[in-house]
Amino acid sequence: MTGRSRLDLYQVRCVRIGTGIIAQCAQDCADSGASRVLVVTSAPIAGLADGLCEALRGLSIEPHIWLGPDGEPTRKDVSDAIATAVTISADFVIGIGGGSALDVAKLVTALAGSPQTFDEVVGIDQLAGRRLPLACIPTTAGTGSEVTPISVIEDEEAQLKKGVVSRHLVPDFAYLDASLTVSKPRKVTASTGIDALTHCIEAYANKYSHPVVDNWALEGIRLIAANLEKACNEPGNLAAREAMLLASHLGGMCLGPVNTAAVHALAYPLGGEFHVPHGVANSLLLPHVLRFNAETVPQRYATIAHALGCPATGDDQADAQAGIAEIERMSAAVGIDRRLSDVGISSNALPGMAAAAITVQRLLKNNPREVTEQDALRIYEAAL
Amino acid sequence: MTGRSRLDLYQVRCVRIGTGIIAQCAQDCADSGASRVLVVTSAPIAGLADGLCEALRGLSIEPHIWLGPDGEPTRKDVSDAIATAVTISADFVIGIGGGSALDVAKLVTALAGSPQTFDEVVGIDQLAGRRLPLACIPTTAGTGSEVTPISVIEDEEAQLKKGVVSRHLVPDFAYLDASLTVSKPRKVTASTGIDALTHCIEAYANKYSHPVVDNWALEGIRLIAANLEKACNEPGNLAAREAMLLASHLGGMCLGPVNTAAVHALAYPLGGEFHVPHGVANSLLLPHVLRFNAETVPQRYATIAHALGCPATGDDQADAQAGIAEIERMSAAVGIDRRLSDVGISSNALPGMAAAAITVQRLLKNNPREVTEQDALRIYEAAL
């Protein structure tokens, strides 16, 4: 770790935590002076917004629901949602759903009525400002999108995922309401939970780590170690569900100031070419990248292992390896895919994936150990 | 602990951390569209704002400096600062100083040009909203005022401290710049540091504690245990100074959602009647209140002791007592007053102080053990 001294935190102004707290969102809209609210969500979870829409109407605020796709949103989806916001003259936007719905909602508040186009704001700090107030309500515990300055959208023509990163995308309100996550299938709870774990681990073992962010990352790891299996095995366990939402939120808080590293970079081609869900892609690669990295910074990975609940033996290398084994055990226990071949990737695809991954220097530069194309290929081979 | 499930966090939108980071404040003013900035500070530290004022002028923003008192601010000070903001048509306010300067700056942004008067907003959630954007720059590591929803002002006529508590007082920008704290006298570094420690301890061992806040409190305690003596003994040690600013900030983050308890309640009469500085008053009472509380919730105080660096022996009561002894050792090591008699309080004053303290139910209700007037008197006697 080189570490760093300067840190800039762009925070959500109001975060509300608690079972049933979604009910407060309508009042927050009213207090913000809203009269026409665009609710960005997707068909399978739209029912979770029913009570909120009713509460909005009770306060004389008209909700308009925009239904996005179940999977990753495209540029066309974003254009369509923006057009809807303009048509109804929305003066407030609520995103409710997984990372996809929230990422669309964030871009709507930035681009509705703006002279800037999507193409102009792709990349880092290209966004001129925000046009509308924004509340985000996650229904999965994974991306932490309700707290990040990031939206990721699939450019369907270029067959590429494109990221918009800007402080102006950080929401005004976030609601962590465990009751909204209890209906999630076990598979989604598991893979999104490992995604949150990956955010925390990659922010802690990061070339640009910072003590403030370290504390969030380690707390997120502790919460996931103590609650992921419980949340999977007892879907109605609200305490475990809330702990996972907090961990996801903490992982999201790490993304703005520090961000991720090689696991996310190597996961990119799995999403882009093979349409493997983001959380699954990360969980497939996590132990293999960690083994690669642990040699270089065993002390950081030993601390991660201790946060996972592994005892401190005084031997950092041994502790780091025990931590990686614990992650593999936990992943197996919650039943997520373990190998690239489980998701239909064969060995002849690996060289192309390695060539694609190595272009993601924006994240690879954060990795505590340098990753060459040859290294990426070896990691994919180990994960096959 | 009864604990609680619902938590509402009102956060500073932008927090910047790093030595020299104050330089960024002028650009943030410019980006916010400011043209006339009121800089609220006090004579002994006004020099720390010189570079900032020059940077503002370089961006065609006119700074106007308002100098407050060196000690605790009064209602008259607040009125005067508000009048100045109105006269110069300020469109941005910067507070730079200890808790006193920041508390005045916060009220100026709430009341300048407002139909509400100070008397109307005293208490909890009485403030209708905020009128001006606000940046806070602490020059002491103690109150954490740059992140709290609280302003405390002396009502000179009533001879009482009056608090305004409102989410609208939480600043838009905060800058944690260790270089601004290096010129503080050892005595101030010591007592404000113990004040921050008190915020963390009283939020952690609190009837309304919450896991999210627990994590901030324990991290604050760890940072203070590792850095308070260093910051006192090596005034120019920027790493220790920054760690203390972070701890103070974390302590401040605990105040909005959870707040303090009996130490602060019993410290009130020391400030109001005897004009003992807030940090000193807290540090005089801290070990004695902790001894009183530890009987009831030894497990919480054992965890505090471990965060202070005391080993875990498996005996919570013993660990809790070891933690209290460590706080006394640390207080003695940094040379702050130890006894009420050191600050000129004699035994015949104690019954009146106990009667006054018991009226502060707003904080006493948070205490993990019920405090009667008789208990308060015994605690004062122990501290004499």
Boltz contact constraints between the chains, C-beta under 6 A:
constraints:
  - contact:
      token1: [A, 5]
      token2: [B, 18]
      max_distance: 6.0
  - contact:
      token1: [A, 6]
      token2: [B, 18]
      max_distance: 6.0
  - contact:
      token1: [A, 7]
      token2: [B, 17]
      max_distance: 6.0
  - contact:
      token1: [A, 8]
      token2: [B, 16]
      max_distance: 6.0
  - contact:
      token1: [A, 9]
      token2: [B, 15]
      max_distance: 6.0
  - contact:
      token1: [A, 10]
      token2: [B, 14]
      max_distance: 6.0
  - contact:
      token1: [A, 11]
      token2: [B, 11]
      max_distance: 6.0
  - contact:
      token1: [A, 11]
      token2: [B, 13]
      max_distance: 6.0
  - contact:
      token1: [A, 13]
      token2: [B, 11]
      max_distance: 6.0
  - contact:
      token1: [A, 13]
      token2: [B, 13]
      max_distance: 6.0
  - contact:
      token1: [A, 14]
      token2: [B, 10]
      max_distance: 6.0
  - contact:
      token1: [A, 15]
      token2: [B, 9]
      max_distance: 6.0
  - contact:
      token1: [A, 16]
      token2: [B, 8]
      max_distance: 6.0
  - contact:
      token1: [A, 17]
      token2: [B, 7]
      max_distance: 6.0
  - contact:
      token1: [A, 18]
      token2: [B, 5]
      max_distance: 6.0
  - contact:
      token1: [A, 18]
      token2: [B, 6]
      max_distance: 6.0
  - contact:
      token1: [A, 215]
      token2: [B, 219]
      max_distance: 6.0
  - contact:
      token1: [A, 219]
      token2: [B, 215]
      max_distance: 6.0
